[in-house]
Amino acid sequence: MDFALNDDHRVLLDTARAFLEKEIDLTKVLQNTKASVADTGYRDNWRKVTDLGWAGLIIPEEFGGSGLTALDLVMVAQEIGRVIAPIPFLGTLAGTWTLLKAGSPAQKAAYLPKTAGRGATMALAVCDANGNDEGPRSDTKATKAGSSYRLNGSKSFVVDAATADTLVVAAEHEGRRGLFLVDSKSDGVQIETLPWRDITREVCHVAFSNAQAELLADDDSKVWPWVRDRLLLLLAADSAGGQDRVLQMSVEYAKERVAFGKPIGAFQSIKHGLATTFARSEATKVAVMYAGWALSEDNEKGPISAAMAKSYATDGYRAATAQNIQVFGAIAITWQMKNHLYFKRARSNGELFGSSSAHRRRVLALAGRELSGEAGSARLN
């Protein structure tokens, strides 16, 4: 494929960058050592991006969305990561993708236009307390109750649940794991925002006590691998954007900070480190773009390329933020500087939906299956 951006991608990227740099303000967070996600303007920021149509980027036009591809989405996701924008983007896309893949035509018609047109939010609850996001077992159980179901149990590490209008929940029923739609404001749903290391993203624990739910039409075993690959791409793109911005910050400061009569960027130890980070950053962008293309085309390389992009972007972002703090020195870890926010986002992205080492193992497993001619999706273990 041609890795150069076409005109449409460039316009999408430039528009997203200009908007986010103008509208996203983290001043309140940087002035308050006890800041939480509530101080980031989470809901207000979502209303701003909803006006641009971002809530419906991946929703087909028949349901009021833009119908963009995974590669198109990378352009926006990178810019969100570049400014670590506090918005319920990850959770809403996770829920939307699941509904698109698993929902019946009637379910899609009932929920997707609300997200595309009015910015209704969603969240995907798949992780158990031990971090496992695979079926068939689940900490949440579903039982049949007339024409609907009732959920009991809990889910952990649910991104954007407190902001969500609708939850998509993985729950065990009839010996397998199914996917259910739940009104987040209904009786029997209790949502607790966790003291997460990354205060620019909302991560929650959700408990269910006889909560009413609607079963999605398609089987979880087919849906979750497809959704997971796209979530890995989204996180990798977010990390790629953050890594690029952190590198830019480091280079600018290395030119300004003077030690022993010259800018610190003139010293080999700084120059070589920044050169290595630049090479990693460019390679990350290529890995993310390839994964975006493969998933957009439903190419057979989609699963392995998504795992590779997530793993590589995770390690690169972590290294870039660690180096950034070394370049800036002690000032970088003060609350008033943005450096620590990127440092925390890098580590948060790295752990969500599987660590880099877990995905390297998955890449090896998938590559082995390709060599042996086997089909299927490798599990994370």
N, C-alpha and C positions, 0 to 999 in steps of 0.2 A: 504494500500500500504506500501511497504518498503521504509522508508525515507532515508536509507543509499544510498550514491552515488554509482553507478556502475562504472566499470573501464572506460568506455567511457566518462561518465560525469566528472570523476576526471581528465582525460587527457585534456578534453576541458577546464575545469576550470583552471587547472594549467598552460596550455599553454596561456590562455587569461591573467592570472595574471602576468606571467613572461614577456609577450610582453608589456602589458600596463605599468607596473612599469618601464620598460626600455625606452619605446618610448614617453610616455606622460610627457611633461615638462611644468610646469606652472610658471617657473621662471620669464618670461617677465611680466606676470600678477601681480605677487607678488612684482615686483620692480616698478610698475607704478600705482599710486593712481587713475589715469584717464583711466585705462585700460578698454577695451571693448572686445566684442567677437572676434573682428578682431585680437586682440593680442594673442589669445589663440592657433593659428595654426590650426584653424577649418578645413580648406580645406586640408592642408598638412597632418593632422592626419587622415583624411578620406582616403587619397590615401594610407597611410600605412596599414590601416585595410582592405582596398579593396584587397590588395595583399594577405591577409590571407583568403579571400573569405567571409568575414563577410557581405558584401553587399548582398550576395545571400543566407544567412543562412536559411531563411524560404521559399525560392523559390524552387519549385519542380525540380528534376533533369532533367526532360524533357525540362526545360527552362534554363538549365545551372547552377542551384543552388545546394545547399547541401541537401535540403529537410528535414531539421531538425524540430523537434517538439517544441511545446511551452516549454516543460520541458528542452529540450536541450538548448533552447535560454536563459533560466534563468541563466545557468552557465556563459554565456558571459555577460549578462546584469548586474549581480551582480558585476562582476569585473570592468565593465565600471563605475558603481556607486561608487565603492570602491576608484577609483582614480579620480572621477568626470571628466572623459575624455571628452574634448570638441570635439565632432564629431556629424555629422548629422544623428545619429543612430535612434533616436526616430521618426523623421519626415519621414525618408526613409522607416522604417518598417511600419509606419502608412499608407503611400501611397501604399506600396506593399501589405499589408494585404487587403486593400480595393479593389485593382485591382484583387487580387486573388479571392476574394469572389464575386465581382460584374462584372468583365470584361468578355467579350465574348472570345472564344478561339482565335480569330484573334487579339483582343486587348492584350491579355496576351502574345501572340507570338511576337507582335510588341514591347512591352515595357519591359517585364521581363528579357529577355536575356541581354539587355543593362545594367540593374542594376546588374545582377549576374556576367556578364563577364567584364564589363568596369566601374563598380562603379557609373553608372548614379544615381542621387539622386532624391528623391521624397518628397513631403510634403502633408499633409492632412489638408484642410481648411474647418472645419465644424462649428467653433464657431462664433456666432454673437457678436456684440458689448457688449451685456449684459451678455456674457459668456455662453449663451444657446447653447448646441450642439445637441438638439433634433429637429426633424421635426414636422409638415410638412412645417411650415413657415420658411423663411430665409431672411436675409438682402440682399442676392444676388438673382437676378431674371434671369431666362433663357428664351430666346425666340427662336423659330424655325427660321432658316435662310438657306433655301435650304436643303442640306444634313447634315448640321451641326447646331450648336446653337451659340447664342451670349449671353454673360454674362454681367450684369451690377449690381453694388453694391459693397459690401466690406465684408471682413472676418477679424476677430480679433484673436489674440493669436495663430497665425499659427506658429508652431514649424518648424524651418529649411527651411522656405520659401525662404529666400534670397540665400541659397545655392542650392536650388532644381532646377533640370532640368525640371521636370514635376510636376504640381500641380493637386491634386485630390480635386475637389471643390463641396461642397453641395450647391445646388441652387434650388429655388422654380420654378416649372413650371407645368402647367396644374393642379393646385390645390394640388400638392404634392411636396415632396422634392426628387430631383434626384441627382446623382453623375456624375461629368463631369471631363474629362481630359483636361488640359490646359497647353500649352507650356509657361513656366514662362518667356521666353524671347520674347514672341510675343507682337504685338501691343495691346494696351489696358490693359496691366497688369502693375501695379505699386506696388512695394514692398518696404516697409519701415521697417527697423529693429528698434524695440522698445528699449528704455533704460530699459531693464529688470533687475530685482534685481539679477538674477543669470547670470553672464557674461560668464559662461561656456556653456551656451545654447542659441541658436539663436531663438528669438521669434519676430514675425513680424505682421504688419498690411498689408493686401493685398487689393487693390482697382481694380475693373474691369470696364472698359469703352468699351462696345461693343466688348469684347474679344472673339475670336473664341474658341469654345469648342466642345468636342466629348462626347456624352452621353454614360455612361457605361450601360451594358446590364441589370443588375439585379436591383431590387427595393431597395431603401434606407432603407425602414422600416424593411427589412430582413437583410440587410448588416450591418447597423450601430451598432445594439446591439452586433453582433458577433465581429466586429472590436473593439468596445469599451472595451469589456471584455479583449481582448488581450493587449490593451494599458494600462489598469489598471494593468495587470500582469507585463508588462514591467516597469512601474513606481514603482510598489511595489518591484520588484527585484532590481532596481536601488537604492531604499531607503534602502533595506536590506543590500546591499553591503556597502553603505555609513555609515549606522549605525554601522556595524561591524568594519569598519576602524576608525570611531570616538571613539568607545569604546577602541580600541587598543591604540590610541593616548593618551586617558585619563589615561589608566592604566600605560603606559610607563612613562608619565610625573609625575603621582602620586608616582611612585617609585623613581624618580630623585629629585623632588622638596623637599627641606628640610625646615621645620618650627618648631621652638621650639626644635631643636636638633634632629628631626627624620623626615623621609619621610612623606609627608602628607597622603600617602596611609595607614599609620598606624592608622589614626584617624577614629573612627567609622562613623562619618558623611560622609566621603569620601568612605569608604569601603562599607557601606550599599547602598549608591547611585549607585556605580559601580556594585554591585551585582544585584541590581534591573535592571539596564541597560543591563547586561549580560543576565538575564532571558528574558527580552523583545526581545533582539536581536535573541536569539535562537528560541523563539516562532515565531518571524517574519519569519525566514528562513523556518520553518516548514509550516507556512501558505502560503508562496510563492511557496514552492515546491508542496504542495497539489493542489493549484490553477493551477500550471503548468501542473501537471499530469491530472487534470480534463479537462482542455482545450485541452490537447494533445489527450485525448480519446474522445473528444466531449461529455463528461459525462454531465448528467443533472445538476450536482452540479457545473458546470463551472461558470455560471453567479454569483451565490451567493458566491462561494469561491474567485472569482476575486475581488468582492466588499469588502469582508472581508479582503483579503490580502492588498488591497490598503488602506483601513481605518486603519488597525492595523499598517502597515508599516509607514504610514504618521505620526501617533501619536508617534510611537517609535522613529523615526528619529528626529523629532522635539525635543523630550525630551532629546535624547542623545546629540544633538548638544548644547542645552542649558546647560546641565550638563558639557559638555566639556569646555565651556567657563568659567564656574564657577571653574573648576579644574585648568585651566591654569591661571585664573586671568586676569588682564588688558591686558597682552601681547597678549591674544587670539584675541582681536578685532583690533589689528594693521594690516595694509594692508600686511605687509611682512609675516604674518602667514597664513597657509591654513585654519585655523579654521573657518574664516568667510565665506569662499567659501562653506564649508559643511553646515554651518548654513543657507546660502541663498538657496542652492540646496534643503535642506530639506523642506523649505517653498514653494519653487517653485513647487517641486514634489507634495506637498500636495494640491495645488490649481488646477493643470492641470486636466481637465476632471472630476472635482467634488471633493469637500472637503471631509474630513473624516466623518464629520457629515452627509453630503448628502448621502454618501455610507452606513452609518449605517442605515439611514432611508430606503435605498434601500434593505439592508439585511432583515430588518423587513418586508418590503413589499413582498419580494420574499419568505421568510419563511411563511408568512401568506398565500400566494398563494399555497405553497406546502401543507400546512395543510388543505386548503379548496379544494385541488385537481384541482385548476385552472392552466392553462398553460400560458405562455407568459413571457414577460420581464418587470420588473418594471421601471418606468420612474424616473429620478432624478428631484425632485422638493422640 
